[in-house]
Amino acid sequence: MSIMTKIIKLPAPQTDFQFPLMKALELRRTKRKWKNTNLSEQQISNLLWAACGVTQPESKKSKSRRTAPSVCNSQEIKVCIALNTGVYRYDEAQHQLVKILSKDIRMHIGTQKMMKSAPVGLIYISDFSLLSEFIHKTREQKWVSSATDVGFVSQNVYLYCTAANLSTVVLGLIDRENLHKLLGLQEQEKIMYTQIVGIAVDK
Ligand SMILES: Cc1cc2nc3c(=O)[nH]c(=O)nc-3n(C[C@H](O)[C@H](O)[C@H](O)COP(=O)(O)O)c2cc1C
């Protein structure tokens, strides 16, 4: 990946990648140790597609559908990925990365010591403007829907990581204000959680 690249087309996700679902559920675990190696573009492609990739394209009748459900198919959860070359927004419709920051912010993904070696950081952002006022009468309802929807995305990532021998940990111990500033987000864009992913260390 070139540092100058603004858009990175990801390889197609390996949707025929095989690992027994029930085994993935049994083996899913939070793992906080990883190798000091980058993920391949194919792994990043699979990871992001598993998170919330498009499984049914938009049609005249319906919005697209994704691997993760969302309230009224609002698709308010946006995923950003922090790599050593910068931060990218996952454009799920085009299955590509759009660079939003040319800075390595991986050490700010969470507040624990392990951030120092985090190879890949996912940042889950809820765009409150995509949540209908009709259903969400209060801000609290928007937080509830967003927190629920981000859980599905994170669990998809957990299951893919289990299948692909990757280590992952979802993080609530984060400095939301700092991350929000670093990413230059709008007021209606709320940082929900982050998640680290790395190549698992040999057992
Ligand atoms: C909402 C949420 C926030 C979490 N925040 C952190 C965190 O900030 N740091 C961390 O090391 N683990 C965090 N975890 C991981 C939990 O500690 C872990 O899921 C729990 O110990 C159960 O382990 P398991 O995932 O292997 O079943 C979080 C998990 C969830 C669901």
Ligand as a Chemical Component Dictionary entry (heavy atoms), coordinates in Angstrom:
data_LIG
# 
_chem_comp.id                   LIG 
_chem_comp.type                 NON-POLYMER 
_chem_comp.pdbx_formal_charge   0 
_chem_comp.three_letter_code    LIG 
# 
loop_
_chem_comp_atom.comp_id 
_chem_comp_atom.atom_id 
_chem_comp_atom.alt_atom_id 
_chem_comp_atom.type_symbol 
_chem_comp_atom.charge 
_chem_comp_atom.model_Cartn_x 
_chem_comp_atom.model_Cartn_y 
_chem_comp_atom.model_Cartn_z 
_chem_comp_atom.pdbx_ordinal 
LIG C1  C1  C 0 -18.234 -3.788  25.404 1  
LIG C2  C2  C 0 -16.909 -4.425  25.695 2  
LIG C3  C3  C 0 -15.832 -3.638  26.078 3  
LIG C4  C4  C 0 -14.597 -4.217  26.339 4  
LIG N1  N1  N 0 -13.542 -3.413  26.653 5  
LIG C5  C5  C 0 -12.319 -3.964  26.839 6  
LIG C6  C6  C 0 -11.196 -3.117  27.073 7  
LIG O1  O1  O 0 -11.273 -1.902  27.081 8  
LIG N2  N2  N 0 -9.991  -3.713  27.259 9  
LIG C7  C7  C 0 -9.833  -5.076  27.223 10 
LIG O2  O2  O 0 -8.696  -5.522  27.407 11 
LIG N3  N3  N 0 -10.881 -5.888  26.994 12 
LIG C8  C8  C 0 -12.110 -5.383  26.793 13 
LIG N4  N4  N 0 -13.190 -6.179  26.508 14 
LIG C9  C9  C 0 -12.985 -7.639  26.390 15 
LIG C10 C10 C 0 -13.558 -8.361  27.615 16 
LIG O3  O3  O 0 -12.694 -8.175  28.706 17 
LIG C11 C11 C 0 -13.726 -9.837  27.279 18 
LIG O4  O4  O 0 -14.697 -9.958  26.257 19 
LIG C12 C12 C 0 -14.171 -10.610 28.490 20 
LIG O5  O5  O 0 -13.130 -10.712 29.442 21 
LIG C13 C13 C 0 -14.633 -12.013 28.151 22 
LIG O6  O6  O 0 -13.604 -12.715 27.464 23 
LIG P1  P1  P 0 -13.912 -13.402 26.063 24 
LIG O7  O7  O 0 -14.180 -12.318 25.062 25 
LIG O8  O8  O 0 -12.667 -14.174 25.714 26 
LIG O9  O9  O 0 -15.110 -14.298 26.232 27 
LIG C14 C14 C 0 -14.435 -5.629  26.255 28 
LIG C15 C15 C 0 -15.533 -6.406  25.871 29 
LIG C16 C16 C 0 -16.752 -5.823  25.598 30 
LIG C17 C17 C 0 -17.891 -6.704  25.157 31 
# 
loop_
_chem_comp_bond.comp_id 
_chem_comp_bond.atom_id_1 
_chem_comp_bond.atom_id_2 
_chem_comp_bond.value_order 
_chem_comp_bond.pdbx_ordinal 
LIG C1  C2  SING 1  
LIG C2  C3  SING 2  
LIG C2  C16 DOUB 3  
LIG C3  C4  DOUB 4  
LIG C4  N1  SING 5  
LIG C4  C14 SING 6  
LIG N1  C5  DOUB 7  
LIG C5  C6  SING 8  
LIG C5  C8  SING 9  
LIG C6  O1  DOUB 10 
LIG C6  N2  SING 11 
LIG N2  C7  SING 12 
LIG C7  O2  DOUB 13 
LIG C7  N3  SING 14 
LIG N3  C8  DOUB 15 
LIG C8  N4  SING 16 
LIG N4  C9  SING 17 
LIG N4  C14 SING 18 
LIG C9  C10 SING 19 
LIG C10 O3  SING 20 
LIG C10 C11 SING 21 
LIG C11 O4  SING 22 
LIG C11 C12 SING 23 
LIG C12 O5  SING 24 
LIG C12 C13 SING 25 
LIG C13 O6  SING 26 
LIG O6  P1  SING 27 
LIG P1  O7  DOUB 28 
LIG P1  O8  SING 29 
LIG P1  O9  SING 30 
LIG C14 C15 DOUB 31 
LIG C15 C16 SING 32 
LIG C16 C17 SING 33 
# 
